[in-house]
C-alpha cells in the first residue's frame, strides 16, 4: 500500500508541484485493487476540475507494480496491480510497527469488589484485551490495568451481611477465607443482598451500616478492616478465575481507597484557578467548556468519584511516567462524566489530559429480551458464559474443543460490533458454524489445516507464482489486505474491523475452494502455499481477538 501511495505522491509532485497525503481505498475487485480520490483533494487547491486532474494523474501514475489506471466518476483513479505484486503482499505481510517502544496504558474491566461481575464488565474485559492486542501488534508496550470501587455504601452493606454470614460459618468452624472459588460470587451476592435489605427495612441496621461506612474510610476498626480484607480477597480471587478462563491478563489493580487522598489533595490545591466553592462543596463549572457543573468534594469534605478519578490519573502517571498514552474503557453512560473530569484535568495538567482518552462501549441485551439474571439482578458474566457453554455442549457433544468454541462464541459476538454501539446477544447465532460467528471462523481455520494435511507436498519449499489463475487472484488480493485492516483498526481502536475482514476472508476462500482444486491439481504447490497463507492470516487475526484457532473441530 505504501508503495502505491508513494507513486501517487510522486506523480502529484511532478505534475502540480504539490505535497499531498493521498487517501487509498479498496474498491470492488472489478474496478481495480486500489482507488484514490486525490484529484478531488486537489481540485480546490489547484482551482481545476477534478476529472481533469484525474485524467492527468492516470497517465502519470506509473510503477512496475501497476498494470492499469482508469478514471471513474467525478475524479477517482482506479489502480490495478500486477499479479506478482499482489502475491508479494499476500505472502510477505508486514505489520507496521508505528508504535514500537511506546508505552501505552489501557484500563478496562473495573468490576467492584463485593458486587457481581456482570456482562457489562465481561464486555469491557473482552474489548479492552483486544485493543491491547491491537496496540501490541503495532509494536506498543501495553500496560493493562483495572480500577475498583472498594469503598462506598455498597461495601458497607456487604460487610454488614458478611458479619452475619461469618457468625453462621464460624459456628461451623469454617473460615471465610476458605470459601471455594465457585461459591464466592453467590456468597458475596447473598451478603450484599442481606445488607441491602436490612438497610431499606431496618432503621437500626441503616444506622449501623452508615457507621460501618465511616470506619471503612477511616480504617480505624480492626474487625471491619478484616472483613474488608477478606471481602476484597474473595472478590478478586473470583475475578481472577473468570479472567483466567478468558485468557486475559492484568498488570495492575488500582483501588478507589488508594486514590482518595491524592484526588482530594489535587482538587484542594487547585481551588480558585480551576475549582470553585459552592454551598460548602467544591465544584468544577463545566459550562465554561460547554459541559456541566459537577461536584468534586462534597459539603462534608468527602471526595466524589470525579476527584478520585483525578487521583487515579496521578497514581498512573507516577507508576508509568514514560507512558505516551492512557486509554480508559467504560460503558457509554459515563461519557459525559469523563468529559468533565478530563476538562478539569486539562486545566491542572494539560499534557496529562491530552494523552488520556476515554473509549465508551455500548449497552448489552439478550435477544430473548431477558436482561436480568435468575435472581432479578443484572445478568452475571459467568451466567452468560455457562449458558453459552450449555448450548455448545448440546450442539457439538463430540467436539474436542468445546471450551474454545464457547469462548470464541462470546468474544466474537461482542467484538464484531463497532465499539460504542449497543449489542443484542443471540446465543444460538453466536455458536453457529454458519454465518458471522467466532466458531465459524475457527471451523474455517480447521478446514484449511485439514486440506494442508492431505498433501504429500506439505513442508516443501514453494515458490510464488507470477501469474494467478482461476480464483487465485481474488484470494491473494484479500489475504494481502490484512496489514491495512490491522493498521486501520489500530488507528481507530476498533477491533470490529478485524472481525469483518476475517469473515470476508473466509467467504472469499470458500468461493475459491468451491471452484478450484488444491490437492492433485497441476498448481497444487502454489495453492498449498495460498491455503497456508490464508490459514495463518486467519490465525493471526483471531489472536488479536484472543480467540484460539484449533487444528481440528
N, C-alpha and C positions, 0 to 999 in steps of 0.2 A: 504493500500500500504506500509506503513512504517513497519508494522509487517512482511510482506513478505521480505522487504529489510533487516530488522534486522536478519531474519532467514538465508538469503543468506550470510550476513556478518559473522554470527557465524560459518556457515559451512566452509567458506573460511579460517577463522581464525583457526578452528580446524584442517583442512586438511593441510594447507600450511603455517600457522603462518604469514599471510599477512593481513594488513588492507586495505580494498577496499571499494569504494562507488559504489555499483552495479547499473547499468542502468536497468530500467524496462520499458517494452513497453507492449501494449495491442495487442496481435496477433488476427487473425481471431478466432472466438469462437471455431471452430472445433479443433484448435490446443491447446487450453488452455485459461486461464484467464490472465496470465502474461507470459512474456518471458524475459530472461536475456542473455546478451552476455558477462557476467562476465568472462567466460572461455577464450574468445578472448582478453579481457582486461588483463588477467593474463599470456597469453601464452608467450609473450616476456620476461616478468619479471621472469617467472619460467623456461624459456627455455624448454617448453614442448609443445606437440601437443595440440591444443585447444580442439579437440574432446576427447582426453584422460582426460583432466581436466574436461570437461563437464560430462563425464561418472562417474567420481568420485563424482562430486558435486550432480548429480542427485540422487545418493544413500544417500548422506549426508544431503540434504535439507529436513528436516522433521519438521512438526508442526501439531498441532491439526487442523489447518485451511487448511492444504494442503492434498488433496487426491491422487494426482498423479504428478510425474515429468517425463519428457521424453526429450531425447536428439534429436535435429534436426539439419540438415545442418552441417556446418563446426565446430559447437561448441555452438549452442544455447541450452538453457534449457527451455522447456515449462513447466509451472506450472498450475495445475488445483486446484481450491479452493473448499471447501465444500459448499454445498447449504446454510448451516447455516451462514457461514462467508459472503457469497455474500449478503444474506438478511440483515445482520448486516450493511454492507457497504451502502446498499441502504436506509435503514430506519433510520440509526443513522449517517447521514452525518455530518462530522466536517470539516469545512474550516480552514486550518491552519492560525493562527494569527501571522505569522512570522514578520509582520511589525507593531505589536502592539506598540503604543506610539511613533512611528516615525512620525515626521512632514515632509511632502513632498510637495514641491511647484510644481504646474503644470500651465504653461502659454499656453493659446490656444485661438483661435478665431482671435483676433487682427485686426478687421476692422478699417479703418481710418475714423475719423470724416470728414464731408464734402464730403465723397465719398460713393458710394453704397456698401452695404453688398452683396457680390456675392456668388456663390455656393462654391467657394473655402473656404470662411470664414465659410459657413454653414457646410461644411465637417469638418473643423478644430474644430468647436464648438462641433459637434456630437461625433467625435472620441476622442477629449480631455475629454469631460464629461464622456465617457465610461471608459477611462483609469483611471480617478479619482475614478470612482465607483469600478473598479477592485482593486485599491490600498486600498480603504476603506473596501472592503470585506475582505481583508487580514489584517485589523486592523490599517491601517495608518490613521493619522490625515492629511487630504489633504487640502491645501490652493489653491483655484482656482484664477487665475489672468489673465489679458489680457494687451496688450501693444498697444498703439495707436499713430499714427503719427499726432499730432495736429499742427505741423509746417511744412513749406516747400512750394514750389511753388504751389502745388495743392490747399493748403489752401488759398494762396493769390488770386489765380484765382477765387475760390469760394466766397471769401469775396468781391472781386470786383463785382461779379454777385449779391451777396446778397445786396449790396449797391443799385444797380439799382432796384432790386425787392422790397426792403424796401421803396424806393421812391414811387413805384406804390401802395404798400399796405398802406403806411402811408397816401396816398392821399385819401384812403377809410377809414381812421381812424382804420386800423386793425394792431395790433402789431404782429411782427414776433413770439413772444413768444406764441401766441395763435393759431398757426397752428395746426390743428388736426393731431393726430399721423399717421393716414393712408394717409396723404398728405405730410408728412415730406420728405420721400425718393424722391418722384418726384420733390418736391420743391427744395431740395438741388442739385439734378441732373441738374435741369434747371439752377440754379445759377452757378454751375461749368461749364456747357456746354457754357453758355453765356460768362463767363470769359475766358475760354479756347479758344473760337472762336475769341474774341477780342484780346487776346494775340498773336495769329497767324496772324491776319489780319490788326491790327492797331498799328503803332509804338508808338503813344502817350499812348495807353492803355497798351502796353507792358511795357513801362517805368513806368507807374503808378502802375502796378501790382508788378513790382520789388521793387518799393518804399514801397508798402504795405507789401511785404515780409520782408523787413528790420524792419519795425515797429512791425510786429508780433513777431520777435525775441527780439527786444528791449523793447517791451511793453511800448512804450512812447507816444502812440496816443490813447486817451480815446475813440474816435469814432470807431477806428479799434479794440481796445480791446473789446468793447461792441459787435461788430459784431462777433468777435471770440468767445466770451462767448455764445452768442445766437446760433451760428452755432454748437458749441460743445454740448450745451444743447439739441438742436433739434436732433442731430445725436445720442447721447447716449439715448435719450428718444425713438427713433426709434429702436435702437439696443436692448434696454431692452424689447420692445414689442415683438420682434422676439424671444429673449431668454425666455421670459415668455411663449410664445406659445410652445416652445420646451421643457419647463420644465428644463431649465439649469440655474444654479446659478453662480454668480461671486463674490468672496470676495473682490477683489481689482483691480482697474484700474490704470495702470501706463501710463503717457503721455510722449511723446517724449520731450516736452518742460521741463519736470521735470528732465530728465536725462542729458541734455546738459552740464550743469556746472560740474556735477560730473564726466562725461566721459572725458571732456576736461582736467580737473584737473588731473585725473588719468594718462592720456597719457603724459602730460607735466612733471609730477613727475617722470615718468619712461623713459624720453628721455635720451638715452645713453645706459643704461643697456638693455632695451627692444626695444625701438623705435629709428629710425634714421631720420635725416633730409635729404630731397631730393628735390631739386629745390624749396625751400621755404616751402615745405609741410613736414608733419611728417608721416612717413610710418612704417609699420611692414614688415620686409623682411621675408616672409613666406618660401622662398626657403630653409632656414636652417632647416625647419621642413618638407621638401618635399612638400610644398604648393606653394602659390604665394604671391607676394607683394601686399599689399592693403594700401590705404591712410586712416589715422585716423583723421588727421587735415589738411585741405586744405591750400594752399599757402595764402589764405585770412584770415587764422586763425579760420575757422569755423570747428567745429567737424562734422565728417561724421556719417553715420549710425553705423559704426563699433565702433566709440568712444562712441556714445550714448548707444549702447548695453553694453559696458563695464560699463557705468554709471548705467544702469539698474541693472546689477548684484550687484553693490554696494548698491543700494536702497533696493533690495530684501533682501540682507544679513543683512542690518540694520533693516528692518522690521521684518524679521524672522530669528534671529540669531541661533535658535535651529534646524533649518531645516537640515535634513540629506541628502536631495537630491533636486535638482531643475531640472525640465523637461520642455523643450521648444518645442512646436509643431508648425511646419510651413510646407509650401509646399517644395518639394524636390529641387526646383531651388535655394533655399537658403543654401543647404548643404555645398557647398564649402566655401561660405561666413562664415558660422558658424565654420568650421574647422579652419579658420584663426583667427577669433575672439577668439575662445577658446584656440588656441595655444598661442596667445598673453597673454590671461588671465592666462594661466598656468605659464608663466614667471613672472607675477606680484603677483599672489596669487594661488599657486598650489592647496591647499586644496579646495578653492572655485571652481576652474576649474574642479577638479576631481569629485565634486558632481553635476556638471552641465552636463546634457545630452540633445542633440538635436535629436528630432524624426522628420523624414520627411514623409509627406504623398504625394500621387501621384497626377496625373492630372485628372481632371474630364471632361468627354464629354458626349453628349447625343447620343442615338442610332440613332436618326434621322440625326445626323451629324450637327445639328444646334447648334453652340456654342455661338452665341451672342443673346441678347435679341431683342425684337421688336425695340428697339431704336438703335441697332447696337453696343451697349456696351457689356461688359462682362455680362454673364447671372446672373440675380439677385437671391438672396436667396429666397425672397418672391415669385418671379415669378415661381420658380420651385415648391415651396410648394403649390401655388394656382393651378398650372397645375395638380399636383397630386390630390389635393382636388377635382377638377372638375371631374376627371376620377373616383375617389372613389364614388362621389355622383351619377354619371351616372350608375356605375355598381352595387352599393349597396344602392339604394334610400331609402330602408326601414330599414337600419341598425341603431340601436340606438347609435352606437359608430363610426360614420363616421370620427370624428376628430381624435380619437385614431388610427383608421386604416390608415389614411393619414400620421400621424407622424411615425407609425410603418413602413410603406412602404418606406419612405425616409431614416429613420435612419438605418434600416436593410440593405437596398441597399448599403449604404456607409460602414457599419461595417462588412459585410460578406466577404469583400475583405481584403487580407493581407495588413497591413499598409505599405505604400511605393509603392504599385502597382497602376497603372493607372486604372480608373474606367469608364466604359461605363454605363450610366444610361438609362435603358429601363423602361419607366413609366408603360407600360402595364404589364410587367413582375413583377414590384415592387409591384403592387396592387393585384396580382393574389392569389387566395386561393388554388392554386395548385403549387407545386414546392417550391423552396428555397426562401421564402419571409417572411417578417415580419407579414403580415396579415394571412399567412398560419399557423404560429406558434401561433398567437392569436386565430385562429379558433381551433387549436389543443387543446389549454387550455380550451376554452369554451366547446368543445365537451367532454373533460374529466369531467368537472364540471357538465355537464348535465347528464352524466352516474351516478355520485355520488348522484345527486339529486333524481334519480329514485328509490333508495334503501330505504327500511324501516329500514335497519341496520345503516343508516347514524348516526354518532355520537357515535356508540358503541365502547367499548374498545376492540381493536383487538389484537390478538397475532401473532407474526411472526411464519412462518412455517419452520420446519427443513428440509423438503423435498419439492423441487419445482417440479411442474408437467406441462406438456404441454409446452406452450411457455413462462411460467413464468420466467424460468431461464434467457433467453435472455434479457427480460425486466429488471429484477432485476440487472443483470450484467451491463446493460447500465446505469441505474439510478445511480448505485454505482460509476461510473466513474466521476461524476460531480466534486467532490472536486479536483481530479487530473487535470482535464481540467482547472479549475479555477487557480490552482497553476501554471500550465504551462503558461496560459495567463498572469498572474501577473509577472512571472519571465522574460518573453519576451516582456511584454507590447504590446500584440497582441490580441485585442478583437475578431478578426475573429475566434479564436479557440472556443469561446463561441457560436458563430453563427453556425459553422459547427457541434458542438456537439448537440445543440438543434434540428437542422434539422434531424440529425441521430437518436436522441432520439424519435422524433415524428414519424419517419418512423418505428422504432422498435415497438413502441406502436401500430401503425396501423396494423402491421403484427400480433401482439399478439391478438388484438381485432377482427380481421377478422376470426381468428381460435379458439377463446376461448370465451365462455360466461362469463359474470360477474354477471349480475342480474339473480337471480333464479338458480344459479349454486351451487352445493354442496360446492364449495370453495368460495362462494360469499364473506364471511367475509374477507378472506385473499386477494382476488382480489380487493376488495374495498380499502383495505389498500395500495395495489400496485398502483391502479389508483390515490389515494390521493398523494402518494409519487411522482408519475410521474407528476401530475399537479403542485405540489409545486415546484418541480425541474424546470419545465418549467417557472413558475412564477419567481423564484429566478434568473434564467439565463436571462430572459427578463428584469428584474430590472437592472441588470448590464449594459444592452444595453439602459436603460432608455426608455423601451417600456412597455406599460401597458399590463396587462393580463386580458381582460374582462371576466366576468362570462357568458355573452351571446353575440352573434354576430348578 
